[in-house]
Amino acid sequence: MSTEDPRELVGSSPVAEEKAMEAALRPKALDDFVGQKTVRGQLSLVLESSRLRGAASDHVLLSGPPGLGKTTLAMIIAGEMNAPLRISSGPAIQHAGDLAAILSSLTEGEVLFIDEIHRMSRPAEEMLYMAMEDFRVDIIVGKGAGATSIPLELPPFTLVGATTRAGLLPGPLRDRFGFTGHLEYYSTEELELVLRRSAAMLDVSVSTEGFAEIASRSRGTPRIANRLLRRVRDWALVHSVEDVGRSAASEALDTYEVDRRGLDRLDRAVLEALCTKFRGGPVGLSTLAILVGEETETVETVAEPYLVREGFLARTPRGRIATDAAWEHLGLPVPVPEERSGG
């Protein structure tokens, strides 16, 4: 059995060793991008218009949960525009000087991709306003009364910002994006298409039922689907399984503690703590974290969003509570209201 942390299998953030594999599996053209039909259609119009005008595209903001393809779309935008791509991230731009250094080295038409743009520092954000709107920045030279401002003209460029928390972006920054696209979670059918493409590239044979089994456990996220596919491939290779069907895929994913609803060890631990120790809650977040042996932030950002989205967990002013679906998923009898904590 693998010693890999099962949380990494269903976590939406990329782990270091899989980034090269992700890059190989990414589609290179908008027509090859699976899912997000509305965003793809709108983005296609934006890019085609800029090509016909012979000008840089409007700035693009992509929002949505991690793992849905924001970075891939940024790369596709650069590819469709035949423009070079510069990649940075919000946490890496903590001073206005950091941003000025990036902007001053851009070439005409270049695409600048800033991931997690909501995590930029405020001084850098304010510099970005002018750069996006007027294609210039003011560089401050010196300090105090002797400081002078030197305007620096920038070539037309396209900024692609990605954020998992669009609500944290200040209004003036959001307003400067000409196009905003929100990426939604994928359906099982869309994930099956993603998996078919990836399986062909990984040279692994999977049946239709096998694809459906992997997709159903992938939390609606292509990154997780591809990660699970690679683990199923490893299991099949070790067990000499040439054609992966539903039972083989199910056995492989059970080995990695990813159940039929995509829940992992941490997810189930949270639900079991709620149901068996507190009769369904309500329970405070910090108490839950102590019970499952994890940091509060891990429970809140890794486990809780999916459990809430799938209807296993609910937030209340008094704390977290388990829903009837949680009891049923754990194979426990659903208590009558008066048996619940505080009933």
Solvent accessible surface area in square Angstrom, and as a share of the most:
residue,aa,sasa,rsa
1,M,173,0.77
2,S,47,0.30
3,T,141,0.82
4,E,49,0.22
5,D,48,0.25
6,P,19,0.12
7,R,67,0.24
8,E,61,0.27
9,L,0,0.00
10,V,5,0.03
11,G,15,0.15
12,S,33,0.21
13,S,74,0.48
14,P,47,0.29
15,V,32,0.18
16,A,86,0.66
17,E,136,0.61
18,E,7,0.03
19,K,114,0.48
20,A,83,0.64
21,M,61,0.27
22,E,18,0.08
23,A,49,0.38
24,A,53,0.41
25,L,9,0.04
26,R,39,0.14
27,P,21,0.13
28,K,143,0.61
29,A,36,0.28
30,L,14,0.07
31,D,134,0.69
32,D,73,0.38
33,F,11,0.05
34,V,32,0.19
35,G,8,0.08
36,Q,18,0.08
37,K,162,0.69
38,T,94,0.55
39,V,8,0.05
40,R,59,0.22
41,G,38,0.37
42,Q,79,0.35
43,L,0,0.00
44,S,48,0.31
45,L,134,0.66
46,V,31,0.18
47,L,2,0.01
48,E,71,0.32
49,S,47,0.30
50,S,0,0.00
51,R,98,0.36
52,L,143,0.71
53,R,136,0.50
54,G,70,0.67
55,A,45,0.35
56,A,28,0.21
57,S,5,0.03
58,D,73,0.38
59,H,15,0.07
60,V,0,0.00
61,L,3,0.02
62,L,0,0.00
63,S,6,0.04
64,G,4,0.04
65,P,33,0.21
66,P,48,0.30
67,G,8,0.08
68,L,1,0.01
69,G,17,0.16
70,K,15,0.06
71,T,28,0.16
72,T,10,0.06
73,L,0,0.00
74,A,0,0.00
75,M,68,0.30
76,I,0,0.00
77,I,0,0.00
78,A,5,0.04
79,G,45,0.43
80,E,45,0.20
81,M,38,0.17
82,N,140,0.72
83,A,20,0.15
84,P,74,0.46
85,L,53,0.26
86,R,73,0.27
87,I,95,0.48
88,S,19,0.13
89,S,35,0.23
90,G,0,0.00
91,P,49,0.31
92,A,67,0.52
93,I,1,0.01
94,Q,80,0.35
95,H,123,0.55
96,A,29,0.23
97,G,50,0.48
98,D,54,0.28
99,L,0,0.00
100,A,12,0.09
101,A,66,0.51
102,I,33,0.17
103,L,0,0.00
104,S,60,0.39
105,S,58,0.37
106,L,9,0.05
107,T,77,0.45
108,E,132,0.59
109,G,22,0.22
110,E,7,0.03
111,V,1,0.01
112,L,0,0.00
113,F,3,0.01
114,I,0,0.00
115,D,43,0.22
116,E,36,0.16
117,I,0,0.00
118,H,23,0.10
119,R,132,0.48
120,M,12,0.05
121,S,19,0.12
122,R,147,0.54
123,P,75,0.47
124,A,0,0.00
125,E,7,0.03
126,E,97,0.44
127,M,31,0.14
128,L,0,0.00
129,Y,34,0.13
130,M,60,0.27
131,A,0,0.00
132,M,7,0.03
133,E,108,0.48
134,D,79,0.41
135,F,58,0.24
136,R,73,0.27
137,V,1,0.00
138,D,44,0.23
139,I,52,0.26
140,I,112,0.57
141,V,74,0.43
142,G,48,0.46
143,K,188,0.80
144,G,66,0.64
145,A,118,0.91
146,G,60,0.58
147,A,38,0.29
148,T,80,0.46
149,S,63,0.41
150,I,90,0.46
151,P,82,0.52
152,L,64,0.32
153,E,126,0.57
154,L,12,0.06
155,P,39,0.25
156,P,57,0.36
157,F,1,0.00
158,T,3,0.02
159,L,0,0.00
160,V,0,0.00
161,G,0,0.00
162,A,0,0.00
163,T,0,0.00
164,T,44,0.26
165,R,145,0.53
166,A,37,0.28
167,G,74,0.71
168,L,95,0.47
169,L,3,0.02
170,P,29,0.18
171,G,26,0.25
172,P,67,0.42
173,L,0,0.00
174,R,98,0.36
175,D,117,0.61
176,R,69,0.25
177,F,14,0.06
178,G,53,0.51
179,F,23,0.09
180,T,76,0.44
181,G,2,0.02
182,H,96,0.43
183,L,0,0.00
184,E,104,0.47
185,Y,82,0.31
186,Y,15,0.06
187,S,49,0.31
188,T,51,0.30
189,E,118,0.53
190,E,53,0.24
191,L,2,0.01
192,E,29,0.13
193,L,101,0.50
194,V,18,0.11
195,L,0,0.00
196,R,98,0.36
197,R,75,0.27
198,S,2,0.01
199,A,4,0.03
200,A,83,0.64
201,M,95,0.42
202,L,26,0.13
203,D,133,0.69
204,V,24,0.14
205,S,59,0.38
206,V,18,0.10
207,S,30,0.19
208,T,76,0.44
209,E,86,0.39
210,G,0,0.00
211,F,10,0.04
212,A,22,0.17
213,E,17,0.08
214,I,0,0.00
215,A,3,0.02
216,S,52,0.34
217,R,9,0.03
218,S,0,0.00
219,R,21,0.08
220,G,12,0.11
221,T,1,0.01
222,P,17,0.11
223,R,38,0.14
224,I,0,0.00
225,A,0,0.00
226,N,18,0.09
227,R,2,0.01
228,L,0,0.00
229,L,0,0.00
230,R,10,0.04
231,R,38,0.14
232,V,0,0.00
233,R,64,0.23
234,D,42,0.22
235,W,25,0.09
236,A,4,0.03
237,L,142,0.71
238,V,119,0.68
239,H,99,0.44
240,S,97,0.63
241,V,46,0.27
242,E,158,0.71
243,D,85,0.44
244,V,1,0.00
245,G,22,0.21
246,R,117,0.43
247,S,92,0.59
248,A,14,0.11
249,A,0,0.00
250,S,26,0.17
251,E,97,0.43
252,A,0,0.00
253,L,0,0.00
254,D,80,0.42
255,T,39,0.23
256,Y,23,0.09
257,E,59,0.27
258,V,1,0.00
259,D,25,0.13
260,R,147,0.54
261,R,80,0.29
262,G,0,0.00
263,L,0,0.00
264,D,1,0.01
265,R,84,0.31
266,L,0,0.00
267,D,1,0.01
268,R,51,0.19
269,A,23,0.18
270,V,1,0.01
271,L,0,0.00
272,E,79,0.36
273,A,6,0.05
274,L,0,0.00
275,C,5,0.03
276,T,87,0.51
277,K,130,0.55
278,F,69,0.29
279,R,134,0.49
280,G,2,0.02
281,G,5,0.04
282,P,35,0.22
283,V,6,0.04
284,G,34,0.33
285,L,24,0.12
286,S,66,0.43
287,T,54,0.31
288,L,1,0.00
289,A,3,0.02
290,I,141,0.71
291,L,66,0.33
292,V,20,0.11
293,G,64,0.62
294,E,34,0.15
295,E,127,0.57
296,T,53,0.31
297,E,124,0.56
298,T,26,0.15
299,V,2,0.01
300,E,69,0.31
301,T,81,0.47
302,V,56,0.32
303,A,0,0.00
304,E,1,0.01
305,P,62,0.39
306,Y,17,0.06
307,L,0,0.00
308,V,59,0.34
309,R,95,0.35
310,E,50,0.22
311,G,33,0.32
312,F,1,0.00
313,L,6,0.03
314,A,31,0.24
315,R,137,0.50
316,T,47,0.27
317,P,147,0.92
318,R,179,0.65
319,G,7,0.06
320,R,38,0.14
321,I,55,0.28
322,A,2,0.02
323,T,37,0.22
324,D,70,0.36
325,A,38,0.30
326,A,0,0.00
327,W,20,0.07
328,E,113,0.51
329,H,30,0.13
330,L,36,0.18
331,G,65,0.62
332,L,58,0.29
333,P,113,0.71
334,V,58,0.34
335,P,19,0.12
336,V,72,0.41
337,P,102,0.64
338,E,128,0.57
339,E,90,0.40
340,R,55,0.20
341,S,36,0.23
342,G,64,0.62
343,G,78,0.75
